Amino acid sequence: MASSPSIDIFPSAPIAPVSKYIFSGFLEHLGRCIHGGVLPAGPTNFPYTPRNPCPSKDYVETPKELLTPSGFRKDVLEILRDELQMPLVRWPGGNYVSSYHFEDGIGPKEQRKRRPELAWGGEESNQFGTDEFIEWCREAKMEPFVVLNMGTGTLAEALHWIEYCNGTGDTYYANLRRKHTGRDEPYNVVYWGLGNEVYGPWQVGQMTAEAYAAAARQWAHAIRLLDPNVKLVGCGETGVTQWDAVVLDGLADKVDLHSIHLYTGFGPRDRSQTEREFARSVYGPEAAEYAIETCRGLIQKSRLARNVSAPVKIAFDEYGPWDETVGTPRNGLEQIYTLTDALAMASWLNVFVRQSDVVALACNAQSVNVISPLMTRPTGVLRQATYYPLLLFSQYMREGTAVRLAVNGSPKFEGETLPTWIGTVKGPPNVLDASAVLAQDGKSLRVAVVNRSERESYTVPVRVALAGVDSGREVEVHELWHPDVKAKNEWDGKEHEVVVKTRRAKWTGEWTFREHSFTLLVLPLQ
C-alpha cells in the first residue's frame, strides 16, 4: 500500500527556545581558512598546505580596497556577519591546537616565531594570533570560543592564556595584553574548550579517557579559580562511545558543555554509484540525532551519579558534510558541494532544532574555504550549495521556540546508510525530514522540510494543531531544488546553479515537496 504522508505541528508543545549558538562557525589554521579566507593570501602565506604547495607565480594580491582597516577580507567578513549572522566562532582548532602555543602568536609580528605545524604539515607563521582573532571577532560581531592546547600544552600555559584574554588586575599577562593592544579592557572570552579530539591517534598528545578526565578535572578547577565566569567545554567523542561515558562521569560537575564531533557524507564520488552516494549523504545526519539522544542519556546518568543540579549541554562544535576522499590534507580540505550535500546540511540543521533542549552550541566546520559553504578567490566569494540552508535557518529558525511535530506515514529508506547502523540500531529513517519553530511574536510558524527521496515528490497535508492557517492566505515559500542532485555552484560561468527561490503562494492546507528538495514554509497563524 502506498504511503500517504502528513505533517502535524503542535505550537502549544514547545521543545525549547532555539539557541542562536547552533548557527556558529569554526576557524582553523588549515589550508586557505586563515590565509586566503579571513586574511588575504600573502606571498609568504600562500593559501595551500605546504604538503602540496602552489607555485608562487600563482599568487595574486587582494586589492587594499577589498580589506578592512585591520587587513581582513571585507567580503568574507560581511557574508558571515550580515548574511549568515554567525554569533560565535571556535578557534584555533581543531587538530591544530594540540601543538599551538599562544605566546608564539602575540606581540610584534616581525618578532613572532615561525614553527613547524604538526597537525596538517608545513609551517605556521603565527601572523594571525589571539589579538588578531579577537579583533576579527569584534569586526564580525561574533563571540570568541577558544580551545586550549591539551596536547603539548600545560595547565600553566592555559592559565596564562586566559589571564591574557580576561585578566583585569595588575598582573603580568593582563599587562602584556595592554602593552600589545594599547587597550585596558579585557577580551572577556567566555567559552573555553578543554582540548580537541584528545581521544584520537591522529592527535598530538592522545590520551586515554581516564587520563583525560583526570587532567581536565584539574584544569577546570584551576581555571575557575582564575575566572569563575567562563563556560568550559569538555572533550567528548561522538556522543555514543565509552570515551563519552568515562569523560562525563569524571567531568559532569566541572564543565558546562560536552563536545561531540561528527561528519557525514563519506564515500566514493563515482557517477556509477550516484544513488548510493546520495543516500549516504542525505541520511547521514540521522547518526547525529542518535548521537545526541544517546549523549543526553550519558549526561543524565553522570549528573545523577555526581548529584549535579546544573545542566550540562551539548556543544556539537564540529559537524557538516565532508567526503574525506575529496577534501584531503593535500588540497587543504577543499570540497565543492552539490545539491546532495545541501540537503544533508538542511537535515543537520533540522536535527539541531529538534534537539534544542540539549544542543546549546553547534559549529559548522569550517567557515571559509576548508570543507566550507564559502570559497574565495583574491577578489571574490563563491556561495556553495550548502550556504543556502545555513542562510534560511539563520534567517527564519533562530528567533523562536522549537515545537513538536509528527511526520506521519512517511516512506522509510531501506537502503544502505553511512554509518550502516542508522538503518539497524536506530531504524530505517523517514524520507521526509522536518522541524518547526514558532516565531518569537507567536504570529507565524516556520516549517523546514527536506524531501530525501531522489526521485519521488510528495503532496503532504500540513496541519497546525489549535492554530490553523486559513485556506487562501498567502504563505512565504523558500525552496532549494535543481533537477540534478549533483548540481553545484561554480566560478566560471555557472555560479548560482543551486540557489533558493522565494515566492508567495495561496495556502490550501497541503504542500507538494519536490523530489530531492529543501523547502522552508513561513505560515501565518490565526
Beta strands, then each sheet from edge to edge (+ up, - down):
strand 1: 6-17
strand 2: 25-26
strand 3: 88-91
strand 4: 115-116
strand 5: 123-124
strand 6: 143-148
strand 7: 191-194
strand 8: 231-235
strand 9: 257-264
strand 10: 313-321
strand 11: 359-364
strand 12: 374-377
strand 13: 380-383
strand 14: 400-408
strand 15: 432-439
strand 16: 444-451
strand 17: 458-464
strand 18: 474-480
strand 19: 500-506
strand 20: 510-513
strand 21: 517-524
sheet 1: 19+ 18- 21+ 16- 15+ 14- 1+ 17+ 20-
sheet 2: 2+ 3+ 6+ 7+ 8+ 9+ 10+ 11+
sheet 3: 4+ 5-
sheet 4: 12+ 13-
end
